[in-house]
Amino acid sequence: MDDVRVYTGTLIADLVMSSARSLKDRRGPQRALLQRLRNGDFNVAQVGPADLVQRWFLAVTAVSGGQTQLNELLDSAERTIFATEFEVVDLRRVLTSETYPSSL
């Protein structure tokens, strides 16, 4: 039996909503984006300072048994992020893989 390979990927997005004048202005679109990503079976979390009015940082993670599948999943998450009213200032993708012996 072959070893088990696990691929994990994380997107870290720096997002800006320049029209937001308060955290409340940003809350609705932010929740909608988080829900769309969660509906796509992604794990999501707000990272970084939580009190910035126009800017927030989002981490999105996915796990897969194949590198191609993982890239397709992360591509889907990227499209979801870019299809919002937020300006994407920076978007980084980090991929890792681990191999586990099949004897486990």
C-alpha distances in whole Angstrom, upper triangle without the diagonal:
4,7,9,12,16,19,22,25,29,32,35,39,42,44,48,50,54,56,55,58,56,53,54,54,50,49,49,47,45,44,43,41,39,39,38,35,34,34,31,29,30,30,34,36,40,40,42,46,47,50,51,53,52,48,45,41,38,35,32,28,25,22,19,15,17,20,22,22,23,25,27,27,29,31,32,33,35,37,38,39,41,42,44,48,46,47,44,45,41,38,35,31,29,25,23,19,17,13,12,9,6,8,11
4,6,9,13,16,19,22,26,29,32,35,39,41,45,47,51,53,52,55,53,50,51,51,48,47,47,45,42,42,41,38,37,37,36,32,32,32,29,27,27,28,31,34,37,37,40,43,44,48,48,50,49,45,42,38,35,32,29,26,23,19,16,13,14,16,18,19,20,22,24,24,26,28,29,30,32,34,35,36,38,40,42,45,44,44,40,41,38,34,32,28,25,22,19,15,13,10,9,8,6,9,11
4,6,10,13,16,20,23,27,30,33,36,39,42,45,48,50,49,52,51,47,49,49,45,44,44,42,40,39,39,36,34,35,34,31,30,31,28,25,25,26,29,31,34,34,36,40,41,45,45,47,46,42,39,36,33,29,27,23,20,17,15,11,13,15,18,18,18,21,23,23,24,27,28,28,30,32,33,34,36,38,40,43,41,42,38,39,36,32,29,25,23,19,16,12,10,6,6,5,5,8,9
4,7,10,13,17,20,24,27,30,33,36,39,42,45,47,46,49,47,44,45,45,42,41,41,39,36,36,35,33,31,31,30,27,26,27,24,22,22,22,25,28,31,31,33,37,38,42,42,44,43,39,36,32,30,26,23,20,17,13,11,8,10,13,16,15,15,18,20,20,21,24,25,25,27,29,30,31,33,35,37,40,38,38,35,36,33,29,27,23,20,17,14,10,8,6,5,6,6,10,9
4,7,10,13,17,20,23,27,30,32,36,39,42,44,43,46,45,41,43,43,39,38,38,36,34,33,33,30,28,29,28,25,24,25,22,20,19,20,23,25,28,28,31,34,35,39,39,41,40,36,33,29,27,23,21,17,14,11,9,6,8,9,13,13,12,15,17,17,18,21,22,22,24,26,27,28,30,32,34,37,35,35,32,33,29,26,23,19,17,13,10,7,6,4,6,9,10,13,12
4,7,10,14,17,20,23,27,29,33,35,39,41,40,42,41,38,39,39,35,34,35,33,30,30,30,27,25,25,25,21,21,22,19,17,16,16,19,21,24,24,27,31,32,35,35,37,36,33,29,26,23,19,17,13,11,7,6,5,7,9,12,11,10,13,15,14,15,18,19,19,21,24,24,25,27,29,30,34,32,32,29,30,26,23,20,17,14,11,8,6,5,6,8,11,12,15,14
4,7,10,14,17,20,23,26,29,32,35,37,37,40,38,35,37,36,33,32,32,30,27,27,27,24,22,24,22,19,19,20,17,15,14,15,17,19,22,22,25,28,29,33,33,34,33,30,27,23,20,17,14,11,8,6,5,6,6,6,10,9,7,10,12,11,12,15,16,16,18,20,21,21,24,26,27,30,28,28,25,26,23,19,17,13,11,7,6,4,7,9,11,15,16,19,18
4,7,10,13,17,20,22,26,29,32,34,33,36,35,31,33,33,29,28,29,27,24,24,24,21,19,21,20,16,16,18,16,14,11,11,14,16,18,18,21,25,25,29,29,31,30,26,23,19,16,13,11,7,6,4,6,9,9,9,11,11,7,10,12,11,10,14,15,14,15,18,19,19,21,23,25,27,25,26,22,23,20,17,14,11,8,6,5,6,9,12,14,17,19,22,20
4,7,10,13,17,19,23,25,28,31,30,33,32,29,30,30,26,26,27,24,21,22,22,19,17,19,18,14,15,17,14,13,10,11,12,14,16,16,19,22,23,27,26,28,26,23,20,16,14,10,8,6,5,6,9,11,11,9,11,11,7,8,11,9,7,11,12,11,12,15,16,15,18,20,21,24,22,22,19,20,16,13,10,7,6,4,6,9,12,15,17,21,22,25,23
4,6,10,13,16,19,22,25,28,27,29,28,25,27,27,23,23,24,21,19,19,20,16,15,17,17,13,14,17,14,13,10,9,10,11,13,12,15,19,20,23,22,24,23,19,16,13,10,7,5,4,7,9,12,15,15,13,15,14,10,10,13,11,8,11,13,10,11,14,15,13,16,19,19,22,19,19,16,17,14,10,8,6,5,7,9,12,15,18,20,24,26,28,26
4,6,10,12,16,19,22,24,23,26,26,23,25,24,20,21,21,19,16,18,18,14,13,16,15,12,14,16,14,14,11,10,9,11,12,12,14,17,18,21,20,22,20,16,14,10,8,6,5,6,9,12,14,18,17,15,16,15,12,11,13,11,7,10,11,8,8,12,12,10,12,15,16,18,16,15,12,13,10,7,6,5,6,9,12,15,18,22,24,28,29,32,30
4,7,10,13,16,19,22,21,24,23,20,23,22,18,19,20,18,15,17,18,14,13,17,16,13,15,18,17,17,13,12,10,10,10,9,10,14,15,18,17,18,17,13,11,7,6,5,7,9,12,15,18,21,21,18,19,19,15,15,16,14,11,13,14,11,10,14,13,11,13,16,16,17,14,14,10,11,8,6,5,7,8,12,14,18,21,24,27,30,32,34,32
4,6,10,13,16,18,18,21,20,18,20,19,16,17,18,15,13,15,16,12,12,16,15,13,16,18,17,18,14,14,11,11,10,10,11,13,14,16,15,16,14,10,8,6,5,6,8,11,14,18,21,24,23,21,21,21,17,16,17,16,12,13,14,11,9,12,12,8,10,13,13,14,10,10,7,8,6,4,7,9,12,15,18,21,24,28,30,34,35,38,36
4,7,10,13,16,15,18,18,16,19,17,14,16,17,15,13,16,17,14,14,18,18,16,18,21,20,21,17,17,14,12,10,10,10,11,13,14,12,13,11,7,6,5,7,9,12,15,18,22,24,28,27,25,25,24,21,20,21,19,16,16,17,14,12,15,14,10,11,14,13,13,9,8,6,5,5,6,9,12,14,18,21,24,27,31,33,37,39,41,39
4,7,10,12,12,15,15,14,16,14,11,13,14,12,10,13,14,11,13,16,16,15,18,20,19,21,18,17,14,13,11,11,11,12,12,14,11,11,8,6,5,6,8,11,13,17,20,23,26,29,29,26,26,26,23,21,22,20,17,17,17,14,12,14,13,9,10,12,10,10,6,6,5,6,7,9,12,15,17,21,24,27,30,34,36,40,41,44,41
4,6,9,9,12,13,12,14,12,9,12,14,11,11,14,15,13,15,18,18,18,20,23,22,24,21,21,17,16,13,14,13,13,13,13,10,9,5,4,7,9,11,14,16,20,23,27,30,33,32,30,30,29,26,25,25,23,20,20,20,17,15,16,15,12,12,13,11,9,5,5,7,7,10,12,15,18,21,24,27,31,34,37,40,43,45,47,45
4,5,6,9,10,10,12,9,7,11,12,9,10,13,14,13,15,18,18,18,21,23,23,25,22,22,19,18,15,16,16,15,14,14,11,8,5,6,9,12,13,17,19,22,25,29,32,35,35,33,32,31,28,27,27,25,22,22,21,19,17,17,16,13,13,13,10,7,5,6,9,10,13,15,19,21,24,27,30,34,37,40,42,46,47,50,47
4,6,8,10,12,13,10,10,13,15,13,13,17,17,17,19,21,22,22,25,26,27,29,26,26,22,21,18,19,18,17,16,15,11,9,6,8,11,14,16,20,22,26,29,32,35,39,38,36,35,34,32,30,30,28,26,25,25,22,20,20,19,16,15,16,13,10,8,8,11,11,15,17,21,24,27,30,33,37,40,43,45,49,51,53,51
4,6,9,11,12,8,9,12,13,12,13,16,17,17,19,21,22,23,25,26,27,29,27,27,24,22,20,21,20,19,17,16,13,10,7,11,13,17,19,22,24,28,30,34,37,40,40,38,37,36,34,32,32,30,27,27,26,23,22,22,20,17,17,17,13,10,10,11,14,15,18,20,24,27,30,33,36,39,42,46,48,51,53,55,53
4,6,7,8,5,6,9,11,10,11,14,15,16,17,20,21,22,24,25,26,28,26,25,22,20,17,19,18,16,14,13,10,7,6,9,11,15,17,21,23,26,29,33,36,40,39,38,37,36,33,32,32,30,27,27,26,23,22,22,20,17,18,18,14,11,10,12,15,16,19,21,24,27,29,32,35,38,41,45,46,50,51,54,51
4,7,8,6,8,11,13,14,14,17,18,19,20,23,24,25,26,28,30,31,29,28,24,22,19,20,19,17,15,12,10,7,7,11,14,17,20,23,26,29,32,36,39,43,43,41,41,39,37,35,35,33,31,31,30,27,26,26,24,21,21,21,18,15,14,15,18,18,21,24,27,30,32,35,38,41,44,47,49,53,54,56,53
4,5,5,7,9,12,13,13,15,17,18,19,21,23,23,25,27,28,29,27,26,22,20,17,18,17,15,12,10,9,5,8,11,12,16,18,22,24,28,31,35,38,41,42,40,40,38,36,35,35,32,30,31,29,26,26,26,24,21,22,22,18,16,15,17,19,19,22,24,26,29,31,34,37,40,42,46,47,51,52,54,51
4,5,5,6,10,11,10,12,15,15,15,18,20,21,21,24,25,26,24,23,19,17,14,15,15,12,9,8,8,5,8,10,10,14,15,19,21,25,28,31,34,38,39,37,37,36,33,32,32,30,27,28,27,24,23,24,22,19,21,21,17,15,14,16,18,18,21,22,24,27,29,32,34,37,39,42,44,48,49,51,48
4,5,5,8,10,10,11,13,15,15,17,19,20,21,23,25,26,24,23,20,18,15,18,18,16,12,11,11,9,10,13,13,16,17,21,22,26,29,32,35,39,40,38,38,36,34,34,33,30,28,29,27,24,24,25,22,20,21,21,17,15,15,18,20,21,23,24,27,29,31,34,36,39,41,44,45,49,50,52,49
4,6,7,8,9,11,13,14,15,17,19,20,21,23,25,26,25,24,20,19,16,19,19,17,14,13,12,8,9,12,13,16,17,21,22,26,29,32,35,39,39,38,37,36,33,33,32,29,28,28,26,23,23,23,20,18,19,18,14,12,12,15,17,19,21,23,26,28,30,33,36,39,41,44,46,50,50,53,50
4,6,6,6,9,10,11,12,14,16,17,18,20,22,23,21,20,17,16,13,15,16,14,12,11,10,7,7,9,9,13,13,17,19,22,25,29,32,35,36,34,34,32,30,29,28,26,24,24,23,20,19,20,17,15,16,16,12,10,9,12,14,16,18,19,22,24,27,29,32,35,37,41,42,46,47,49,46
4,6,5,6,9,10,10,12,14,15,16,18,20,21,20,19,15,14,12,15,16,15,11,12,12,10,11,11,11,13,13,17,18,21,24,28,31,34,35,34,34,31,29,29,28,25,24,25,23,20,20,20,17,15,17,17,13,12,12,15,17,19,20,21,23,25,27,29,32,34,36,40,41,45,45,48,45
4,5,5,6,9,10,11,12,14,15,16,19,20,19,19,16,16,14,18,19,18,15,16,15,13,13,14,13,16,15,18,19,22,24,28,30,34,34,34,33,31,29,28,27,25,23,24,21,19,19,19,16,15,16,15,12,11,12,15,17,20,21,21,24,26,28,30,32,35,37,40,42,45,46,48,45
4,6,5,6,9,10,11,12,14,15,17,19,18,18,15,15,14,17,18,18,15,16,15,13,12,12,12,14,13,16,16,20,22,26,28,32,32,31,30,28,26,26,24,22,20,21,18,16,16,16,12,11,13,11,8,8,8,12,14,17,18,18,21,23,25,27,30,33,35,38,40,44,44,47,44
4,5,5,6,9,10,11,12,14,16,17,15,15,12,11,10,13,15,15,12,14,13,12,11,11,9,11,10,13,13,17,20,23,26,30,30,29,29,27,24,24,23,20,19,20,18,14,15,15,12,10,13,12,9,9,9,12,13,15,17,16,19,20,23,25,27,30,32,36,37,41,41,44,41
4,5,5,6,9,10,10,12,14,15,14,14,11,11,11,14,17,17,14,16,16,15,15,14,12,13,12,14,14,17,19,23,25,29,30,29,29,26,24,24,24,20,19,20,18,15,16,17,13,12,15,14,11,12,12,16,16,19,20,19,21,22,24,26,28,30,32,35,37,40,40,43,40
4,6,5,6,9,10,10,13,15,14,14,12,13,13,17,19,20,17,19,18,17,16,16,14,15,13,15,14,17,19,22,25,28,29,28,28,25,23,23,22,19,18,19,16,14,15,14,11,11,13,12,9,11,12,15,16,19,20,19,21,22,24,26,28,30,33,36,37,40,41,43,40
4,5,5,6,9,10,11,13,11,12,10,11,11,15,17,18,16,18,17,17,15,14,12,12,10,12,11,14,16,20,22,26,26,25,24,22,20,20,19,16,15,15,13,10,11,11,8,7,10,9,7,10,10,13,13,16,17,15,18,18,20,22,25,27,30,33,34,38,38,41,38
4,6,5,6,9,10,11,9,9,7,8,9,13,16,17,15,17,17,17,16,15,12,12,9,10,9,12,14,18,20,24,25,24,24,21,19,20,19,16,15,16,14,11,13,13,10,9,13,13,11,13,12,15,15,18,18,16,18,18,19,21,23,25,28,31,32,35,36,38,35
4,5,5,6,9,10,10,10,9,11,13,16,19,20,18,21,21,20,20,18,16,16,13,13,12,14,15,18,21,24,25,25,25,22,20,21,19,16,16,17,14,12,14,14,11,11,15,14,12,15,15,18,18,21,21,19,21,20,22,23,25,27,29,32,33,36,36,38,36
4,6,5,6,9,9,11,10,13,14,18,21,22,20,23,22,22,20,19,17,16,13,14,12,14,14,17,19,23,23,23,22,19,18,18,16,13,14,14,11,9,12,11,8,9,12,11,11,14,14,17,17,20,20,18,19,19,21,22,24,26,28,31,32,35,35,38,36
4,5,5,7,6,8,7,10,12,15,19,21,19,22,22,22,20,19,16,14,11,11,8,10,11,14,16,20,20,20,19,17,15,15,14,11,11,12,9,7,10,10,7,8,12,12,12,15,14,17,16,19,18,15,16,16,17,18,21,22,25,27,29,32,32,35,32
4,5,5,5,6,7,10,13,16,19,21,20,23,23,23,22,21,18,16,13,12,9,10,11,14,16,20,21,21,21,18,16,17,16,12,13,15,12,10,13,14,11,12,16,15,15,18,18,20,19,22,21,18,19,18,19,20,21,23,24,27,28,31,31,33,31
4,5,7,10,11,14,16,20,23,25,23,26,26,26,25,23,21,19,16,15,12,13,13,15,17,20,21,21,21,17,17,18,16,13,14,15,12,11,14,14,11,13,16,15,15,19,19,22,21,24,23,21,21,20,22,22,23,24,26,28,29,32,32,34,32
4,6,9,11,14,17,20,23,25,24,27,27,27,25,23,21,19,15,14,11,11,10,12,14,17,18,18,17,14,13,14,12,9,10,12,9,8,12,12,10,12,15,14,15,19,19,21,20,23,22,19,19,18,19,19,20,21,24,26,27,30,30,32,30
4,7,9,13,16,19,22,25,24,27,27,28,27,24,21,19,15,14,10,9,8,10,12,15,16,17,17,13,12,14,13,9,11,13,11,10,14,15,13,14,18,18,18,22,21,23,21,24,23,19,19,17,18,17,19,19,21,23,24,27,27,29,27
4,6,10,13,15,19,22,21,24,24,25,24,21,18,16,12,10,6,6,6,9,11,15,16,16,16,13,11,13,13,9,9,12,10,8,11,13,11,12,16,16,17,20,19,21,19,21,19,16,16,14,15,15,16,18,19,22,23,27,27,29,27
4,7,11,13,16,19,18,22,22,23,23,20,17,14,11,8,6,5,7,10,13,16,18,18,19,16,13,15,16,12,11,15,13,11,14,16,14,14,17,18,18,21,19,21,19,21,19,16,16,15,15,15,16,18,19,22,23,26,27,29,26
4,7,9,13,16,15,18,18,20,19,16,13,11,7,6,5,6,9,13,16,20,21,20,21,18,16,17,17,13,12,15,14,10,13,15,13,12,16,17,16,18,16,18,16,18,17,14,14,14,15,16,17,20,21,25,26,29,30,32,30
4,6,10,12,11,15,16,17,17,14,11,9,6,5,7,9,12,15,19,22,24,23,24,22,19,20,20,17,15,18,17,13,15,18,15,13,17,18,17,19,16,18,16,18,16,15,15,15,15,17,19,21,23,26,27,31,32,34,31
4,7,9,8,11,12,14,14,11,7,6,5,6,9,12,15,19,22,26,26,25,26,24,21,22,22,19,17,19,19,15,16,18,16,13,17,18,16,17,14,16,15,16,15,14,15,16,17,19,21,24,26,29,30,34,35,37,34
4,7,8,11,12,14,14,11,8,5,6,7,10,13,16,19,23,26,27,25,27,25,22,22,23,21,18,20,20,17,17,20,18,15,18,20,19,19,16,17,15,15,14,13,14,15,15,18,20,23,25,28,30,33,35,37,34
4,6,9,9,13,13,10,7,6,8,10,13,16,20,22,26,29,30,28,29,28,25,25,26,24,21,23,23,20,19,22,21,17,20,22,20,20,17,17,15,15,14,14,15,17,17,20,22,25,27,31,32,36,38,40,37
4,6,6,10,11,9,7,8,11,13,16,19,23,26,29,33,33,32,33,32,28,28,29,27,24,26,26,22,22,24,23,19,21,23,21,20,17,18,17,16,16,17,18,20,21,24,26,29,31,34,36,40,41,43,40
4,6,8,11,9,7,9,11,13,16,19,23,26,30,33,34,32,33,32,29,29,30,27,24,26,25,22,22,24,22,19,21,22,19,19,16,17,17,17,17,18,19,22,23,26,27,30,32,36,37,41,42,44,41
4,6,9,9,9,11,14,17,20,23,27,30,33,37,37,36,37,35,32,32,33,30,27,29,28,24,24,26,24,21,23,24,21,19,17,18,18,18,19,20,22,24,26,29,31,34,36,39,41,44,46,48,45
4,6,6,7,10,13,16,19,23,26,30,33,37,37,35,36,34,31,30,31,29,26,27,27,23,22,24,22,19,20,22,19,17,14,15,15,15,16,18,20,23,25,28,30,33,36,39,41,45,46,48,46
4,6,8,12,14,18,21,24,28,31,34,38,38,36,37,35,32,32,32,29,27,28,27,24,23,24,22,18,20,20,17,15,13,14,15,15,17,19,22,25,27,30,32,36,38,42,43,47,49,51,48
4,7,11,13,17,20,23,27,30,33,37,36,34,35,33,30,29,30,28,25,25,25,21,20,21,19,16,16,18,14,12,9,10,12,12,14,17,20,23,25,28,31,34,37,41,43,46,48,50,48
4,7,10,14,16,20,23,27,30,34,33,31,32,30,27,26,27,25,22,22,22,19,18,19,18,14,15,17,14,12,9,9,10,9,11,13,16,19,21,25,27,31,33,37,39,43,44,47,44
4,7,10,13,17,20,24,27,30,30,28,29,28,25,24,25,22,19,20,20,17,16,18,16,13,14,16,14,13,10,11,10,10,11,12,14,17,19,22,24,28,30,34,36,40,41,43,41
4,7,10,13,17,20,24,27,27,25,26,25,21,21,22,20,17,18,18,15,14,17,15,12,14,16,14,15,11,12,10,10,10,10,11,14,15,18,21,24,27,30,32,36,37,40,37
4,7,10,14,17,20,24,24,22,23,22,18,18,19,16,14,15,15,11,12,14,13,10,13,15,13,15,12,13,11,12,11,9,11,12,14,16,19,22,24,28,30,33,35,37,34
4,7,10,14,17,20,21,19,20,19,15,16,17,14,11,14,14,11,11,15,13,11,14,16,16,17,15,16,13,14,12,10,10,10,11,13,15,18,20,24,26,29,31,33,31
4,7,11,14,17,18,17,17,16,12,13,14,11,8,11,11,8,9,12,11,10,13,15,15,18,16,17,14,16,14,11,10,9,10,12,14,17,19,22,24,28,29,31,29
4,7,10,14,15,14,15,13,10,11,13,9,8,12,12,9,11,14,14,13,16,18,18,21,19,20,17,19,16,13,12,10,9,10,11,13,15,19,20,24,25,27,25
4,7,10,11,11,12,10,7,9,10,7,7,11,11,9,12,15,14,15,18,19,20,23,22,22,20,22,19,15,14,11,11,10,11,12,14,17,18,22,22,25,23
4,7,9,9,11,9,7,10,11,9,10,13,13,13,15,18,18,18,21,23,24,27,25,26,23,25,22,18,16,13,12,10,10,10,11,13,15,18,19,21,19
4,5,7,9,6,5,9,10,9,11,13,14,14,17,19,19,20,23,24,26,29,28,28,25,27,24,20,18,15,14,11,11,10,11,12,14,17,17,20,19
4,7,9,8,8,11,12,12,14,16,17,18,20,22,22,24,26,27,29,32,31,32,29,30,27,23,21,18,16,13,12,9,10,10,12,14,14,17,16
4,6,5,6,9,10,11,12,14,16,17,18,20,21,23,25,26,28,32,30,31,27,29,26,22,20,16,15,12,11,9,11,12,14,16,16,20,19
4,5,5,6,9,10,11,12,14,15,16,18,20,21,22,24,27,30,28,28,25,26,23,19,17,13,12,9,9,9,11,13,15,18,19,22,22
4,5,5,6,9,10,10,12,14,15,17,19,20,21,23,25,29,28,27,24,26,23,19,18,14,14,11,13,12,15,16,19,21,21,25,25
4,5,5,6,9,10,11,13,14,15,17,19,20,21,24,27,26,27,24,26,23,20,18,15,15,12,13,13,15,17,19,21,21,25,24
4,5,5,6,9,10,11,12,14,15,17,18,20,22,25,24,24,21,23,20,16,15,11,11,9,10,11,13,15,18,21,21,25,23
4,5,5,6,9,10,10,12,14,15,16,18,21,24,23,22,19,21,18,14,13,10,11,9,11,12,16,18,21,24,24,28,27
4,6,5,6,9,10,11,13,14,15,17,19,23,22,22,20,22,20,16,15,12,14,12,15,16,19,21,23,26,26,29,28
4,5,5,6,9,10,11,13,14,16,18,21,20,21,19,21,19,15,15,12,13,12,14,15,18,20,22,25,25,29,27
4,5,5,6,9,10,10,12,14,16,19,18,18,15,18,15,11,11,8,10,10,13,15,18,21,23,26,27,30,29
4,5,5,6,9,10,11,12,15,18,17,17,15,17,15,12,12,10,13,13,16,18,21,23,26,29,30,33,32
4,5,5,6,9,10,11,13,17,17,17,15,18,17,14,14,13,15,15,18,20,23,25,27,30,31,34,32
4,5,5,6,9,10,12,15,14,15,13,16,14,11,12,11,13,14,17,19,22,25,27,30,31,34,32
4,5,5,6,9,10,14,12,12,10,13,11,8,10,10,13,14,18,20,23,26,29,32,33,36,34
4,5,5,6,9,12,12,13,11,15,14,12,14,13,17,18,21,23,27,29,32,35,35,39,37
4,6,5,7,11,11,12,11,15,15,13,15,15,18,19,22,24,27,30,32,35,36,39,37
4,5,6,9,8,9,8,11,11,10,12,13,16,18,21,24,27,30,32,36,37,40,38
4,6,8,8,8,7,11,11,10,13,14,18,20,23,26,29,32,35,38,39,42,40
4,7,8,10,10,14,15,14,17,18,21,23,26,29,32,35,37,40,41,44,42
4,5,8,9,13,14,14,17,19,22,24,27,30,33,36,38,42,42,45,43
4,7,9,12,15,15,19,21,24,27,30,33,36,39,41,45,45,48,46
4,6,9,11,12,16,18,21,24,27,31,34,37,39,43,44,47,44
4,6,9,11,14,17,21,24,27,30,33,37,39,43,44,47,45
4,6,7,11,13,17,20,23,27,30,33,36,40,41,44,42
4,7,10,14,17,20,24,27,30,34,37,40,42,45,43
4,7,10,13,17,20,24,27,30,33,37,38,41,39
4,7,10,13,17,20,24,27,30,33,35,38,36
4,7,10,13,17,20,24,27,30,32,35,33
4,7,10,14,17,20,23,27,28,31,30
4,7,10,14,17,20,24,26,28,27
4,7,10,14,17,20,22,25,24
4,7,10,13,17,19,22,20
4,7,10,13,15,18,17
4,7,10,12,15,14
4,7,9,12,11
4,6,8,7
4,5,6
4,5
4
